[in-house]
């Protein structure tokens, strides 16, 4: 069996380790933008190949999958899903573990995920607002923060999945610190606008949502292939 993996982080290293332990003794073929030496050693040990390339380029990734004659592609990071890598690989008849572009909007856009929760009454929904610019956000918050109490205690986030960076939680509970907290909100929203300027695939730039407390759980599960419906596992259905 020939397995191709995408991505060069610690998550992908863990996937490579798990796949390499398979009783099927797969050959690993890997693509990442920076070399992960842990993955590199596994690839060489199994007799595969390792290539440095842009993992968000659907044509490049799919062409390598065909060139290597792999039986399956496993995508670790989110960004390749957002750019349609799964769609291109599957169009060429190669099973791929990852989300198609249309479905991956749920991961890419935090704002769209919130809208869907409210539209369909999904539990866990929060009060939120989205903005396309720093000035739009400042103007709206100045007008409504006194009327909408939840805007006092908020989480400020990039409206798009952006590598887990840029989240600030602000509790504006003490009157004597109100002005300082307001200035901090403004500074961070300006930073968010600058940070999000490199992402042109989404109109929303800044997400402001009510602050909540509690544990965050993000489970990841990779089941035994023989116990999964092949089509469901490859398409996320």
C-alpha positions as CSV (number, residue, x, y, z in Angstrom):
1,X,0.0,0.0,0.0
2,X,1.2,3.5,-0.9
3,X,0.0,6.4,1.3
4,X,0.6,10.1,0.6
5,X,0.5,12.6,3.4
6,X,0.2,16.4,3.3
7,X,1.7,18.8,5.8
8,X,4.8,19.3,7.9
9,X,3.7,20.0,11.5
10,X,3.5,17.9,14.6
11,X,0.0,16.7,13.8
12,X,1.2,15.3,10.5
13,X,4.2,13.7,12.2
14,X,1.8,11.9,14.5
15,X,-0.3,10.7,11.5
16,X,2.9,9.5,9.7
17,X,3.9,7.6,12.8
18,X,0.5,5.9,13.1
19,X,0.3,5.0,9.4
20,X,3.9,3.6,9.4
21,X,2.9,1.2,12.2
22,X,0.2,-0.4,10.0
23,X,0.4,-4.2,9.5
24,X,0.0,-3.4,5.8
25,X,3.6,-2.0,5.8
26,X,2.7,1.0,3.7
27,X,5.2,3.1,1.8
28,X,5.0,6.8,2.8
29,X,5.0,9.6,0.3
30,X,4.9,13.1,1.7
31,X,4.5,16.7,0.7
32,X,5.1,19.7,2.9
33,X,6.4,23.3,2.5
34,X,9.1,22.9,5.2
35,X,10.9,19.6,5.9
36,X,9.9,17.8,9.0
37,X,12.8,15.5,9.8
38,X,10.7,13.1,11.9
39,X,8.4,12.5,8.9
40,X,11.5,12.5,6.6
41,X,13.0,9.6,8.5
42,X,9.7,7.6,8.3
43,X,9.4,8.2,4.6
44,X,13.0,7.0,4.0
45,X,12.5,4.0,6.3
46,X,9.5,2.9,4.3
47,X,11.1,3.4,0.9
48,X,8.9,6.4,-0.1
49,X,9.7,9.9,-1.3
50,X,9.5,13.3,0.3
51,X,8.9,16.5,-1.7
52,X,8.8,20.2,-0.7
53,X,6.0,21.9,-2.5
54,X,3.1,24.3,-1.9
55,X,0.4,22.2,-0.1
56,X,-2.4,24.5,-1.1
57,X,-1.8,24.0,-4.8
58,X,-4.4,21.4,-5.9
59,X,-2.9,20.6,-9.3
60,X,0.6,20.1,-7.8
61,X,-0.6,17.8,-5.0
62,X,-2.9,15.8,-7.3
63,X,-0.2,15.4,-9.9
64,X,2.3,14.1,-7.3
65,X,-0.4,11.6,-6.1
66,X,-0.8,10.3,-9.7
67,X,3.0,10.3,-10.3
68,X,3.6,8.2,-7.2
69,X,0.6,5.9,-7.8
70,X,-0.7,6.2,-4.3
71,X,-3.7,4.3,-2.9
72,X,-4.8,7.1,-0.6
73,X,-4.0,10.7,0.4
74,X,-4.2,11.9,4.0
75,X,-4.4,15.7,4.6
76,X,-3.3,17.0,8.0
77,X,-3.6,20.8,7.9
78,X,-6.8,22.8,7.2
79,X,-5.5,25.1,4.5
80,X,-5.3,22.5,1.7
81,X,-9.0,21.7,2.3
82,X,-9.9,25.4,1.9
83,X,-8.1,25.6,-1.5
84,X,-9.8,22.5,-3.0
85,X,-7.0,20.0,-2.8
86,X,-9.4,17.2,-1.8
87,X,-11.7,18.0,-4.7
88,X,-8.9,17.8,-7.3
89,X,-7.4,14.6,-5.8
90,X,-10.8,12.8,-5.8
91,X,-11.6,14.0,-9.3
92,X,-8.6,11.9,-10.4
93,X,-10.1,8.8,-8.7
94,X,-7.8,8.7,-5.6
95,X,-9.4,8.4,-2.2
96,X,-8.6,11.3,0.1
97,X,-9.1,11.9,3.8
98,X,-10.0,15.6,4.2
99,X,-12.9,18.0,3.6
100,X,-14.0,19.2,0.2
101,X,-13.8,22.9,-0.4
102,X,-17.6,23.5,-0.1
103,X,-17.8,21.7,3.3
104,X,-14.6,23.2,4.7
105,X,-16.2,26.6,4.9
106,X,-17.4,25.4,8.4
107,X,-13.7,25.3,9.5
108,X,-12.4,28.2,7.4
109,X,-15.0,30.8,8.5
110,X,-15.7,31.2,12.2
111,X,-18.4,33.7,11.3
112,X,-20.2,31.3,8.9
113,X,-20.1,28.6,11.5
114,X,-21.8,31.0,14.0
115,X,-24.4,31.9,11.4
116,X,-25.2,28.2,10.7
117,X,-25.6,27.6,14.4
118,X,-28.2,30.3,14.7
119,X,-30.0,29.4,11.4
120,X,-30.5,25.8,12.4
121,X,-30.7,26.1,16.2
122,X,-27.5,24.2,16.9
123,X,-26.5,24.1,20.6
124,X,-23.5,26.1,21.7
125,X,-24.4,29.2,19.7
126,X,-23.1,32.6,20.9
127,X,-24.0,36.2,20.4
128,X,-21.7,37.7,17.8
129,X,-21.0,40.4,15.3
130,X,-18.7,40.5,12.3
131,X,-16.9,43.4,10.6
132,X,-15.0,43.9,7.4
133,X,-12.7,46.7,8.7
134,X,-11.3,48.2,11.9
135,X,-13.3,51.4,11.4
136,X,-16.6,49.6,10.9
137,X,-16.0,47.7,14.1
138,X,-15.0,50.7,16.2
139,X,-18.0,52.7,15.0
140,X,-20.5,49.9,15.8
141,X,-19.1,49.1,19.2
142,X,-19.1,52.8,20.2
143,X,-22.8,53.0,19.2
144,X,-24.0,49.8,20.7
145,X,-21.7,48.7,23.6
146,X,-23.8,50.6,26.2
147,X,-27.1,49.1,24.8
148,X,-25.9,45.5,24.4
149,X,-24.3,44.4,27.6
150,X,-22.6,41.4,26.2
151,X,-20.3,43.6,24.1
152,X,-18.6,44.6,27.3
153,X,-17.1,41.1,27.9
154,X,-16.0,39.7,24.6
155,X,-13.6,37.5,22.6
156,X,-12.0,39.3,19.7
157,X,-10.9,36.9,16.9
158,X,-10.0,36.7,13.3
159,X,-13.2,35.8,11.4
160,X,-11.2,33.2,9.5
161,X,-9.2,30.2,10.6
162,X,-5.8,31.7,10.8
163,X,-3.4,29.3,12.4
164,X,-4.8,29.7,15.9
165,X,-3.5,33.2,16.3
166,X,-5.1,36.5,17.3
167,X,-7.7,35.6,19.9
168,X,-8.0,38.0,22.9
169,X,-10.6,37.6,25.6
170,X,-11.5,40.9,27.3
171,X,-13.6,41.2,30.5
172,X,-14.7,44.9,31.0
173,X,-16.2,44.5,34.5
174,X,-14.4,47.2,36.5
175,X,-15.6,50.8,35.8
176,X,-12.2,52.3,36.6
177,X,-10.6,50.2,33.9
178,X,-13.2,50.8,31.2
179,X,-11.3,53.3,29.2
180,X,-8.1,51.2,29.2
181,X,-10.1,48.1,28.1
182,X,-11.7,50.1,25.3
183,X,-8.3,51.3,24.1
184,X,-7.1,47.7,24.2
185,X,-10.1,46.5,22.1
186,X,-9.3,49.2,19.5
187,X,-5.6,48.3,19.3
188,X,-6.3,44.6,18.9
189,X,-9.0,45.1,16.3
190,X,-6.6,47.3,14.3
191,X,-4.1,44.4,14.6
192,X,-6.7,41.9,13.4
193,X,-7.4,44.0,10.3
194,X,-3.7,44.1,9.4
195,X,-3.3,40.4,10.2
196,X,-6.3,39.4,8.1
197,X,-5.2,41.5,5.1
198,X,-3.3,38.6,3.6
199,X,-6.5,36.5,3.5
200,X,-8.5,37.5,0.4
201,X,-10.9,34.5,0.3
202,X,-13.3,35.8,3.0
203,X,-15.1,39.2,3.4
204,X,-15.5,39.1,7.1
205,X,-12.2,40.1,8.9
206,X,-13.1,40.6,12.6
207,X,-15.3,38.5,14.8
208,X,-16.6,39.8,18.1
209,X,-18.5,37.3,20.2
210,X,-19.7,37.0,23.8
211,X,-17.2,35.7,26.3
212,X,-17.8,32.2,27.7
213,X,-15.9,30.2,30.2
214,X,-15.3,26.4,30.1
215,X,-13.1,23.6,28.8
216,X,-12.5,23.4,25.1
217,X,-12.5,19.9,23.5
218,X,-11.2,19.2,20.0
219,X,-11.3,15.4,19.4
220,X,-9.5,13.9,16.4
221,X,-10.3,10.3,15.4
222,X,-8.7,8.1,12.8
223,X,-10.5,4.7,12.7
224,X,-9.3,1.5,11.3
225,X,-9.9,1.7,7.5
226,X,-11.5,-1.8,7.3
227,X,-14.2,-0.7,9.7
228,X,-15.1,2.5,7.8
229,X,-17.3,2.9,4.8
230,X,-14.7,3.9,2.1
231,X,-16.8,6.6,0.5
232,X,-17.9,8.2,3.8
233,X,-14.4,8.2,5.1
234,X,-13.1,10.0,2.0
235,X,-15.8,12.5,1.6
236,X,-16.7,13.4,5.2
237,X,-20.3,12.3,4.7
